[in-house]
Amino acid sequence: MPRIRRYALALFMLAAVACAWWAPLDRPAAAQVDAGLKRALISFASARALNAVISVAQGTELSMQPLGVGVTLTPGQLLDPVNDLIEKFSTLMLAASVAFGVQKALIAMGAYWLVSLALTVVALGWAWLYVRQRDVPVWLSRALVIVLMLRFAIPVVTLGTDLLWQKFLAPDYQASQQGIASTSVQAAKLAPPPVAQSPGMLDRMKGWLSENADVKARFEELKQAAEQAIEHIIRLIVVFVLQTVVIPMLLLWALYALARGVFERAGRWPDPTPRSP
């Protein structure tokens, strides 16, 4: 068993060196990062669209009395909590987009030839000492763990996160994204048109008011339509936090703990000299 383990780790070192130069994980990992970035940007655009519709409705209070309707409304008080959540959600989607961009940059940095060269030197030196049953210096084992993490950690974590996303998070994302998009369309139909200092826009506002005599009830419908997006927004927040922070950090910690435990422990050989009683 020690001999099998010895040669198995040596073969793993050769495979790691080959993969460092061949880079079979980099392209699929970069593709998954691009897909995640696209999803984050779509959610960001949907949130900004819904935010724009609600912001127009909030600004209607400032333009109601100059029209001479004689009705004072406070839609901002009805829509402020929902709009605040949507603004925070759009900020989070922007941060998620940045996180995906950072992942892609780290993949490119790990694929740089100097990192592969450092891994080649350290891995072959470690394997040579290990196969000859010599104690591997602690600093060499730690250097091996570091270069392995630099070269392979981000691609492996990215692909592992995507597998978990496809298995557990993709249905929630698709359903919630569709829910926010439909809510944006419904809110756009209920919201008044933006007011501008031109006869055409004033006529449009008067026409909207004439078609919706109970303006307060209209804003209540708009508020209810916006609140329908809250559950979808919370689900999307959970999905992107898990995909960009929680799952990658857990996988990264697990990879580091596994690599350190295997190579630092394997590099220490028991003392063959028997101890005197």
C-alpha positions in Angstrom: 0.0 0.0 0.0 2.7 2.6 0.7 4.3 1.8 -2.7 1.0 2.2 -4.4 0.3 5.4 -2.7 3.8 6.7 -3.5 3.5 6.0 -7.2 -0.1 7.3 -7.3 0.9 10.6 -5.9 3.8 10.8 -8.3 1.5 10.2 -11.2 -0.8 12.8 -9.8 2.1 15.3 -9.9 2.8 14.5 -13.5 -0.9 14.9 -14.4 -1.0 18.2 -12.6 2.0 19.4 -14.5 0.4 18.3 -17.8 -2.9 20.0 -17.0 -1.1 23.2 -16.0 0.2 23.5 -19.5 -2.7 21.9 -21.4 -5.3 23.9 -19.4 -8.4 21.6 -19.9 -10.4 23.4 -17.2 -9.8 27.0 -18.0 -12.0 27.3 -21.1 -15.1 25.7 -19.6 -14.6 27.6 -16.4 -14.4 30.9 -18.3 -17.5 30.0 -20.2 -19.4 29.4 -17.0 -18.2 32.7 -15.6 -19.5 34.4 -18.8 -22.9 32.7 -18.4 -23.1 33.8 -14.7 -22.1 37.4 -15.7 -24.9 37.4 -18.3 -27.5 36.3 -15.8 -26.4 38.9 -13.3 -26.6 41.7 -15.9 -30.1 40.5 -17.0 -31.3 40.7 -13.4 -29.6 44.1 -13.0 -31.4 45.4 -16.1 -34.7 44.0 -14.9 -34.3 45.6 -11.5 -33.4 49.0 -13.0 -36.4 48.9 -15.3 -38.7 48.2 -12.4 -37.0 50.9 -10.4 -37.5 53.4 -13.2 -41.2 52.7 -13.5 -41.8 53.1 -9.7 -39.6 56.2 -9.6 -41.8 57.8 -12.2 -44.9 57.0 -10.1 -43.2 58.5 -7.1 -42.5 61.7 -8.9 -46.1 62.1 -9.9 -47.0 63.8 -6.6 -44.9 66.8 -7.6 -46.8 67.3 -10.8 -50.4 66.7 -9.8 -51.5 70.1 -8.4 -50.1 72.2 -11.3 -52.5 70.2 -13.6 -55.5 71.6 -11.8 -57.0 68.3 -10.9 -57.5 69.3 -7.3 -56.3 66.0 -5.8 -53.2 65.7 -3.6 -51.6 62.3 -3.6 -48.6 60.8 -1.7 -47.5 57.8 -3.9 -44.0 58.1 -2.6 -45.1 57.0 0.9 -46.7 53.9 -0.7 -43.9 52.9 -3.0 -40.8 54.0 -1.0 -40.2 50.7 0.8 -40.5 48.6 -2.3 -38.4 50.9 -4.3 -35.6 50.9 -1.7 -35.5 47.1 -1.8 -35.3 47.2 -5.6 -32.5 49.7 -5.5 -30.5 47.6 -3.1 -31.1 44.5 -5.2 -29.8 46.3 -8.3 -26.7 47.3 -6.4 -26.2 43.6 -5.3 -26.6 42.5 -9.0 -23.9 45.0 -9.9 -21.7 43.6 -7.2 -22.4 40.1 -8.5 -21.4 41.2 -12.0 -18.1 42.5 -10.6 -17.5 39.2 -8.7 -17.9 37.3 -12.0 -15.5 39.6 -13.7 -13.0 39.1 -10.9 -13.3 35.3 -11.3 -12.6 35.5 -15.0 -9.5 37.7 -14.3 -8.2 35.2 -11.7 -8.7 32.3 -14.2 -6.5 34.2 -16.7 -3.9 35.0 -14.1 -3.7 31.4 -12.9 -3.2 30.3 -16.5 -0.1 32.6 -16.9 2.9 30.6 -18.0 5.0 31.6 -15.0 2.5 30.0 -12.7 2.6 26.8 -14.7 6.4 26.9 -14.7 6.5 27.3 -10.9 4.1 24.4 -10.5 6.2 22.3 -12.8 9.4 22.9 -10.8 7.9 22.5 -7.4 5.8 19.5 -8.3 8.6 17.5 -9.9 11.0 18.4 -7.0 8.4 17.2 -4.5 7.6 14.0 -6.5 11.3 13.2 -6.8 11.9 13.4 -3.1 8.7 11.6 -2.3 9.4 8.6 -4.6 12.9 8.2 -3.2 11.3 8.0 0.3 13.0 11.1 1.6 11.4 13.7 3.9 10.1 16.5 1.9 10.8 19.9 3.5 7.8 21.6 4.9 8.4 24.7 2.9 8.4 22.6 -0.3 5.1 21.0 0.6 3.5 24.4 1.4 4.9 25.8 -1.8 3.3 22.9 -3.7 -0.1 23.6 -2.1 0.2 27.3 -2.9 1.0 26.8 -6.6 -1.6 24.1 -7.0 -4.2 26.5 -5.6 -3.0 29.4 -7.7 -3.2 27.3 -10.9 -6.3 25.1 -10.3 -8.4 26.5 -7.4 -10.5 29.1 -9.3 -11.3 26.8 -12.3 -12.2 23.9 -10.1 -14.3 26.1 -7.7 -16.0 27.7 -10.7 -17.0 24.4 -12.3 -18.0 23.0 -8.9 -20.2 26.0 -8.2 -21.8 25.7 -11.6 -22.7 22.1 -11.0 -24.4 23.0 -7.7 -26.1 25.9 -9.4 -27.5 23.7 -12.2 -28.7 21.1 -9.7 -30.2 23.3 -7.0 -30.4 27.0 -8.0 -31.2 27.2 -11.7 -35.0 26.6 -11.3 -35.3 29.3 -8.6 -33.4 31.8 -10.8 -35.5 31.2 -13.9 -38.8 31.4 -12.1 -37.8 34.5 -10.1 -36.3 36.3 -13.2 -39.5 35.7 -15.1 -41.5 37.0 -12.2 -39.6 40.2 -12.0 -39.9 40.7 -15.8 -43.7 40.2 -15.7 -44.0 42.5 -12.7 -42.1 45.2 -14.6 -44.5 45.0 -17.5 -47.5 45.1 -15.2 -46.2 48.0 -13.3 -45.5 49.9 -16.5 -49.1 49.6 -17.5 -50.4 50.8 -14.1 -47.9 53.7 -13.7 -48.7 57.2 -15.0 -46.7 58.5 -17.9 -43.7 60.8 -17.0 -44.6 64.4 -16.8 -42.8 67.0 -18.9 -43.4 70.7 -19.6 -45.0 70.2 -22.9 -48.7 70.2 -24.0 -48.5 66.7 -25.3 -47.3 65.2 -22.1 -49.8 67.3 -20.1 -52.6 65.9 -22.2 -51.3 62.4 -21.7 -51.4 62.9 -17.9 -54.9 64.4 -18.0 -56.0 61.5 -20.2 -54.5 59.0 -17.7 -56.3 60.7 -14.8 -59.6 60.8 -16.7 -59.4 57.0 -17.3 -58.4 56.4 -13.7 -60.6 58.6 -11.6 -59.8 56.7 -8.4 -56.1 57.7 -8.5 -55.3 56.4 -5.0 -56.7 53.0 -5.8 -54.6 53.0 -8.9 -51.5 53.6 -6.9 -52.5 50.8 -4.5 -52.7 48.4 -7.5 -49.2 49.6 -8.6 -47.9 49.0 -5.0 -49.4 45.5 -5.0 -47.9 44.8 -8.4 -44.5 46.0 -7.2 -44.7 43.9 -3.9 -45.2 40.8 -6.0 -41.6 41.2 -7.0 -40.3 41.2 -3.4 -40.4 37.4 -3.1 -38.7 37.0 -6.4 -36.1 39.6 -5.5 -35.3 37.8 -2.2 -34.9 34.5 -4.0 -32.5 36.0 -6.6 -30.5 37.6 -3.8 -30.1 34.1 -2.2 -29.2 32.6 -5.5 -26.5 35.1 -6.3 -25.1 35.3 -2.8 -24.7 31.5 -2.8 -23.2 31.4 -6.3 -20.7 34.2 -5.9 -19.8 34.1 -2.2 -20.9 31.1 0.0 -20.4 28.1 -2.3 -17.1 29.4 -3.8 -15.6 30.1 -0.4 -16.7 26.7 1.0 -15.2 24.9 -2.0 -12.0 27.0 -1.9 -11.6 26.2 1.8 -12.3 22.5 1.2 -9.7 22.3 -1.6 -7.1 24.0 0.5 -7.7 21.8 3.5 -7.6 18.7 1.2 -4.4 19.7 -0.6 -2.6 20.7 2.6 -3.6 17.5 4.5 -2.6 15.2 1.6 0.8 16.7 0.6 2.1 17.9 4.0 1.2 14.6 5.6 2.5 12.5 2.7 5.8 14.4 2.6 6.8 13.2 6.1 8.2 9.7 6.3 8.5 7.8 9.6 12.0 7.6 11.1 13.3 4.1 10.1 15.8 4.1 13.0 14.3 2.2 15.9 14.2 4.0 19.2 16.2 2.6 22.1 14.0 1.6 25.1 
